[in-house]
Amino acid sequence: MSAEDLTLFEKKAEFVSWCIEEYAAQTAQKADEVAKMFFQHAVIDFLETHYDVLHTQGKQYILGAVTDFMQYGGGL
Protein backbone atom coordinates (compact mmCIF):
# COMPACT_ATOMS: atom_id res chain seq x y z
CA MET A 1 0.00 0.00 0.00
CA SER A 2 1.45 3.36 -0.97
CA ALA A 3 1.04 6.64 0.92
CA GLU A 4 -1.45 7.76 -1.73
CA ASP A 5 -3.71 4.82 -0.84
CA LEU A 6 -4.02 5.79 2.82
CA THR A 7 -7.05 7.66 4.13
CA LEU A 8 -6.52 10.96 5.93
CA PHE A 9 -7.26 9.18 9.21
CA GLU A 10 -4.55 6.61 8.47
CA LYS A 11 -2.06 9.30 7.49
CA LYS A 12 -2.70 11.17 10.73
CA ALA A 13 -2.39 7.97 12.77
CA GLU A 14 0.91 7.17 11.07
CA PHE A 15 2.14 10.72 11.73
CA VAL A 16 1.17 10.60 15.41
CA SER A 17 2.90 7.25 15.76
CA TRP A 18 6.04 8.63 14.13
CA CYS A 19 5.98 11.64 16.48
CA ILE A 20 5.67 9.38 19.53
CA GLU A 21 8.60 7.21 18.40
CA GLU A 22 10.82 10.18 17.51
CA TYR A 23 10.02 12.05 20.74
CA ALA A 24 10.74 8.89 22.74
CA ALA A 25 14.10 8.47 21.01
CA GLN A 26 15.00 12.14 21.52
CA THR A 27 14.13 12.09 25.22
CA ALA A 28 15.33 8.53 26.00
CA GLN A 29 11.85 7.45 27.13
CA LYS A 30 9.78 4.41 26.28
CA ALA A 31 7.29 4.92 23.48
CA ASP A 32 4.37 3.72 25.62
CA GLU A 33 5.23 6.32 28.28
CA VAL A 34 5.41 9.05 25.64
CA ALA A 35 2.07 7.92 24.19
CA LYS A 36 0.44 8.22 27.62
CA MET A 37 2.02 11.64 28.17
CA PHE A 38 0.88 12.81 24.71
CA PHE A 39 -2.66 11.67 25.49
CA GLN A 40 -2.70 13.28 28.95
CA HIS A 41 -1.45 16.62 27.63
CA ALA A 42 -3.62 16.65 24.47
CA VAL A 43 -0.56 16.45 22.21
CA ILE A 44 -2.32 13.88 20.04
CA ASP A 45 -5.19 16.32 19.46
CA PHE A 46 -2.65 19.07 18.71
CA LEU A 47 -0.86 16.88 16.16
CA GLU A 48 -4.10 15.82 14.48
CA THR A 49 -5.46 19.37 14.38
CA HIS A 50 -2.27 20.81 12.90
CA TYR A 51 -1.39 17.80 10.73
CA ASP A 52 -1.72 19.73 7.45
CA VAL A 53 1.12 22.07 8.42
CA LEU A 54 3.22 19.90 10.71
CA HIS A 55 3.61 16.87 8.46
CA THR A 56 5.34 19.05 5.87
CA GLN A 57 8.03 20.18 8.33
CA GLY A 58 11.30 18.58 9.40
CA LYS A 59 11.82 16.42 12.45
CA GLN A 60 13.44 19.14 14.59
CA TYR A 61 10.63 21.60 13.86
CA ILE A 62 7.93 19.04 14.68
CA LEU A 63 9.57 17.88 17.91
CA GLY A 64 10.18 21.51 18.87
CA ALA A 65 6.50 22.29 18.28
CA VAL A 66 5.51 19.32 20.47
CA THR A 67 7.87 20.43 23.23
CA ASP A 68 6.60 24.01 23.06
CA PHE A 69 2.99 22.84 23.10
CA MET A 70 3.56 20.72 26.20
CA GLN A 71 5.43 23.51 27.98
CA TYR A 72 3.12 26.37 27.08
CA GLY A 73 -0.12 25.02 25.63
CA GLY A 74 -0.74 21.54 26.97
CA GLY A 75 0.87 21.94 30.34
CA LEU A 76 3.68 19.84 31.68
VOGU-3710 file (C-alpha; in Angstrom, 3 decimals, decimal comma):
1> msaedltlfe> 0,000/0,000/0,000  1,449/3,362/-0,967  1,044/6,637/0,915  -1,447/7,760/-1,734  -3,708/4,824/-0,843  -4,023/5,789/2,816  -7,052/7,662/4,131  -6,520/10,957/5,934  -7,261/9,178/9,215  -4,553/6,605/8,475
11> kkaefvswci> -2,062/9,300/7,493  -2,700/11,173/10,730  -2,392/7,966/12,771  0,906/7,168/11,065  2,139/10,721/11,729  1,169/10,604/15,413  2,899/7,245/15,759  6,035/8,631/14,129  5,977/11,638/16,481  5,674/9,379/19,527
21> eeyaaqtaqk> 8,601/7,213/18,396  10,818/10,179/17,513  10,021/12,048/20,738  10,737/8,893/22,737  14,098/8,473/21,008  15,004/12,139/21,520  14,129/12,087/25,216  15,325/8,526/25,999  11,851/7,451/27,132  9,781/4,407/26,284
31> adevakmffq> 7,286/4,920/23,479  4,368/3,719/25,619  5,235/6,322/28,281  5,405/9,046/25,639  2,069/7,920/24,186  0,436/8,217/27,623  2,015/11,638/28,167  0,884/12,810/24,714  -2,655/11,666/25,492  -2,698/13,284/28,951
41> havidfleth> -1,451/16,620/27,625  -3,616/16,649/24,470  -0,563/16,454/22,210  -2,316/13,879/20,035  -5,185/16,316/19,458  -2,647/19,065/18,712  -0,857/16,878/16,156  -4,100/15,822/14,477  -5,463/19,366/14,383  -2,274/20,807/12,897
51> ydvlhtqgkq> -1,388/17,800/10,733  -1,719/19,728/7,453  1,122/22,068/8,422  3,216/19,902/10,714  3,612/16,870/8,465  5,343/19,051/5,874  8,029/20,178/8,326  11,298/18,576/9,398  11,819/16,420/12,455  13,439/19,135/14,589
61> yilgavtdfm> 10,627/21,599/13,857  7,935/19,035/14,680  9,566/17,884/17,906  10,176/21,510/18,872  6,504/22,295/18,285  5,514/19,325/20,466  7,873/20,429/23,227  6,601/24,015/23,056  2,991/22,838/23,103  3,563/20,717/26,195
71> qygggl> 5,425/23,509/27,985  3,119/26,372/27,076  -0,117/25,020/25,634  -0,744/21,542/26,968  0,873/21,945/30,336  3,679/19,843/31,680
//
